[in-house]
Amino acid sequence: MKSFFMANPIQDQMIFQGANKYVLDDELSKIVNISIKLEMPLLLKGEPGTGKTMLAHAIAEALKMPLIILNVKSNMKLIEALYQYDTLTRLNDSRFGDSKRNVSNIEEYIKMGKIGQAFTSDVRTVLLIDEIDKADTDFQDDMLDVLDQMQFDIIEIDKTIKTKIRPVIIITSNAKKDLSDPFLGRCNFHHIAFPNEQMMRDIIHVHFPNIDAKLAESAISAFYQLRQIDGIEKKPATRELINWIRALQADPEFKVKSMLKSEIPYMGVLFKKSGDFERSSQVIQRKKYI
């Protein structure tokens, strides 16, 4: 069994310093790089829209590695993430005899799942396991066993698949459900807090380098005040702010001064639930959001 703490000279050369459109703070940079060096999965928690998933994309971009994404579903079985045996295709091939595959060779009907693809890749990959909190405890713990050992068995052909090159593993959670202690004990952890206004300015200027200063400040100010409205179920996140600014810039009739008078256009870009939309609209009409 290969330890998470076994040194790897290739990993030692990898330093993640951010990507073109990902603003990285010092603490997050440190935990990413130490996780790569120690070859440990990095578990990221935080509310939706804080950049957990985008971090994996940024690491893959910056380190020039392929990104493999496992989107976890509530009813997913671990074997689906490892491999699938296509029995139906094999049955059809044996019945009709028009396939170029050898139906007596079961291995030709084995298709790797996302974890299997990362293990069998000839180059180092970033493996993103997205929203692990959707899965049950058994899935979580069994998956960590596989990632710990860096191997799994294909029972249909009595074959063990061992990783060729250990992937960089990023696991995200929206904290909707507690994760087991064994799971937490085998990961590094970082909570990505929602950006403060200064960091949000940096994020916006990365996405909109030529943005009008008054528009940027007005949009960011209104955005944070709208997030503070009581009773909002799904607060607008960074992606909503970025899309909202795009909408404002695309409207030739939009004037920044109108927003300063409590007129907030394109509310449907910011609020995606009908109750949140109605509540925020009512507050804005009463001009109590400022």
C-alpha positions in Angstrom: 0.0 0.0 0.0 1.3 3.4 -0.9 1.2 6.0 1.9 -0.2 9.4 1.3 3.0 10.8 2.8 5.5 9.1 0.4 7.7 11.7 -1.3 7.4 12.0 -5.0 10.0 14.1 -6.9 7.6 15.0 -9.7 5.1 16.3 -7.1 7.8 18.3 -5.4 8.3 20.3 -8.6 4.6 21.3 -8.8 3.8 24.8 -7.4 0.3 26.2 -7.8 0.2 30.0 -7.8 -3.2 30.6 -9.2 -4.6 30.8 -12.7 -5.8 33.5 -15.2 -9.2 34.0 -13.7 -8.9 32.5 -10.2 -7.9 34.8 -7.3 -5.9 32.8 -4.8 -5.3 33.9 -1.2 -2.2 32.8 0.7 -3.8 30.2 3.0 -5.6 28.4 0.1 -2.3 28.5 -1.9 -0.5 26.8 1.0 -3.0 24.0 1.6 -3.2 23.3 -2.2 0.5 23.0 -2.5 1.1 20.9 0.6 -1.7 18.6 -0.4 0.0 18.1 -3.8 3.4 17.5 -2.1 2.0 15.1 0.5 -0.2 13.4 -2.1 -3.3 13.8 0.1 -6.8 14.6 -1.1 -7.9 18.1 -0.4 -11.4 18.5 0.9 -13.0 21.9 0.2 -16.0 23.2 2.0 -18.0 26.3 1.6 -21.3 27.7 0.4 -22.1 27.3 -3.3 -20.4 29.9 -5.4 -17.2 30.3 -3.4 -15.0 28.8 -6.1 -14.5 25.2 -4.8 -15.2 23.5 -8.2 -13.4 26.3 -10.1 -10.2 25.7 -8.0 -9.8 22.2 -9.6 -10.2 23.8 -13.0 -7.6 26.4 -12.1 -5.1 23.8 -10.8 -5.5 21.8 -14.0 -5.0 24.9 -16.1 -2.0 26.2 -14.2 -0.2 22.8 -14.0 -1.2 21.8 -17.5 -2.9 18.6 -16.4 -6.1 17.0 -17.7 -9.1 17.4 -15.5 -11.4 14.5 -14.7 -14.7 15.3 -13.0 -16.7 12.9 -10.9 -20.1 14.5 -10.2 -21.4 12.6 -7.2 -25.1 11.7 -7.2 -27.2 10.7 -4.2 -27.8 7.2 -5.4 -24.4 6.6 -6.9 -22.6 3.3 -6.2 -18.8 3.3 -5.9 -18.4 0.8 -8.7 -19.9 3.3 -11.1 -17.0 5.7 -10.4 -14.5 2.8 -10.8 -15.7 0.9 -13.9 -18.7 -0.4 -15.7 -19.1 -3.8 -17.3 -21.3 -3.4 -20.4 -23.2 -6.7 -20.3 -25.9 -5.5 -22.7 -23.5 -4.7 -25.5 -21.7 -8.0 -25.0 -25.0 -9.8 -25.2 -26.0 -8.0 -28.4 -22.6 -8.7 -29.9 -22.9 -12.4 -29.2 -26.4 -12.6 -30.6 -25.8 -10.7 -33.8 -22.2 -11.4 -34.4 -21.5 -8.1 -36.2 -19.0 -6.6 -33.7 -15.3 -6.3 -34.2 -14.8 -7.1 -30.5 -14.0 -10.5 -29.3 -17.1 -11.4 -27.2 -15.2 -14.1 -25.3 -12.9 -11.4 -24.0 -14.9 -9.7 -21.2 -12.1 -7.1 -20.8 -13.2 -5.5 -24.1 -16.5 -4.7 -22.5 -15.0 -3.0 -19.4 -15.3 0.8 -19.4 -13.5 2.9 -16.9 -15.4 5.3 -14.7 -14.0 8.6 -13.6 -11.7 7.3 -10.9 -10.7 4.4 -13.1 -9.8 7.0 -15.9 -7.6 8.9 -13.4 -5.8 5.7 -12.3 -5.1 4.4 -15.8 -4.1 7.8 -17.3 -0.6 7.9 -18.8 -0.2 11.5 -17.5 -0.9 13.1 -14.2 -4.4 14.3 -13.9 -6.5 16.4 -11.5 -9.4 14.3 -10.2 -12.3 16.5 -9.0 -14.8 14.6 -6.8 -17.6 17.2 -6.7 -20.2 17.4 -4.0 -19.2 14.3 -2.0 -21.8 15.2 0.7 -24.5 14.0 -1.6 -23.3 10.4 -1.2 -23.9 8.1 1.7 -21.3 7.3 4.4 -20.4 3.9 2.9 -19.7 5.4 -0.5 -17.5 8.1 1.1 -15.4 5.7 3.2 -15.1 3.0 0.5 -14.0 5.7 -2.0 -11.3 6.9 0.4 -10.1 3.3 0.8 -9.6 3.1 -3.0 -7.9 6.5 -3.1 -5.7 5.5 -0.1 -4.6 2.2 -1.8 -4.6 3.6 -5.3 -6.0 0.4 -6.7 -9.2 -1.5 -7.1 -10.3 -4.9 -8.4 -12.4 -5.7 -11.5 -14.1 -8.8 -10.2 -15.5 -9.9 -13.7 -12.0 -10.5 -15.0 -10.1 -11.0 -11.7 -7.8 -8.1 -12.4 -6.4 -5.4 -10.1 -6.1 -1.9 -11.5 -3.3 0.1 -10.0 -2.7 3.7 -10.6 0.0 4.6 -13.1 0.5 8.1 -11.9 -1.1 9.4 -8.7 -3.7 12.1 -9.5 -4.1 15.4 -7.7 -7.4 14.9 -5.8 -9.8 17.7 -5.0 -13.0 16.9 -3.2 -15.8 19.4 -2.7 -18.6 19.6 -0.2 -21.4 22.1 0.3 -21.7 21.0 3.9 -25.2 19.8 3.5 -24.4 16.7 5.4 -21.7 15.7 7.9 -18.9 13.6 6.6 -17.6 10.7 8.6 -14.6 10.9 10.9 -12.6 8.3 8.9 -13.2 10.3 5.7 -12.1 13.6 7.3 -9.1 12.0 8.9 -7.7 11.0 5.5 -8.0 14.4 3.8 -6.5 17.8 4.2 -9.2 20.4 4.7 -9.9 24.0 3.8 -13.0 26.1 4.2 -13.4 28.7 1.5 -15.2 31.6 3.0 -17.3 33.9 0.8 -15.1 36.7 -0.5 -15.1 39.9 1.3 -15.6 43.1 -0.7 -11.9 43.7 -1.3 -11.3 40.2 -2.6 -14.5 40.5 -4.7 -13.0 43.7 -6.3 -10.0 41.6 -7.3 -12.1 38.9 -8.7 -14.2 41.3 -10.7 -11.2 43.0 -12.1 -9.7 39.7 -13.2 -12.9 38.9 -15.1 -13.5 42.5 -16.3 -10.1 44.2 -16.6 -11.5 47.3 -18.4 -14.7 47.7 -16.3 -15.9 51.2 -15.5 -14.8 51.9 -11.9 -18.2 53.4 -10.9 -20.1 50.4 -12.4 -17.8 48.0 -10.5 -18.2 49.8 -7.2 -22.0 50.2 -7.5 -22.6 46.6 -8.5 -20.4 45.2 -5.7 -22.0 47.5 -3.1 -25.5 46.6 -4.2 -24.6 42.9 -4.4 -23.4 42.7 -0.8 -26.4 44.6 0.5 -28.8 42.3 -1.4 -27.1 39.3 0.1 -28.0 40.7 3.6 -31.7 40.8 3.0 -33.4 38.7 5.7 -35.1 35.5 4.7 -33.2 34.9 1.4 -32.9 31.1 0.9 -30.3 31.1 -1.8 -28.1 34.2 -1.7 -26.5 35.3 -4.9 -22.9 34.0 -5.3 -19.9 35.2 -7.2 -21.0 33.6 -10.4 -24.3 35.6 -10.2 -22.4 38.8 -9.7 -20.2 38.1 -12.7 -23.3 37.3 -14.9 -25.1 40.4 -13.5 -22.3 42.7 -14.5 -22.2 41.1 -17.9 -26.0 41.8 -18.2 -25.5 45.4 -17.1 -22.6 46.0 -19.6 -24.7 44.4 -22.4 -27.6 46.8 -21.9 -26.9 50.1 -23.9 -29.6 51.9 -21.9 -28.3 51.0 -18.5 -27.0 54.0 -16.5 -25.0 53.5 -13.2 -26.7 56.5 -11.6 -30.1 54.7 -11.9 -28.8 51.9 -9.7 -27.7 54.5 -7.1 -31.4 55.4 -6.8 -32.3 51.9 -5.7 -33.3 50.7 -9.2 -31.8 47.2 -9.5 -32.3 45.8 -13.1 -32.1 42.1 -14.0 -32.9 40.7 -10.6 -33.5 37.4 -12.2 -29.8 37.1 -12.8 -29.1 37.4 -9.1 -32.0 35.5 -7.5 -33.0 32.1 -8.9 -35.8 31.1 -6.5 -39.2 32.8 -6.8 -39.5 33.5 -3.1 -36.1 35.1 -3.0 -36.9 37.1 -6.1 -40.2 38.4 -4.7 -38.8 39.2 -1.2 -35.8 41.1 -2.6 -38.0 43.0 -5.1 -40.3 44.1 -2.2 -37.4 45.3 -0.2 -36.0 47.2 -3.1 -39.3 48.9 -3.8 -39.4 50.1 -0.2 -35.8 51.3 -0.7 -34.7 49.6 2.5 -31.9 47.6 1.1 -29.4 50.5 1.2 
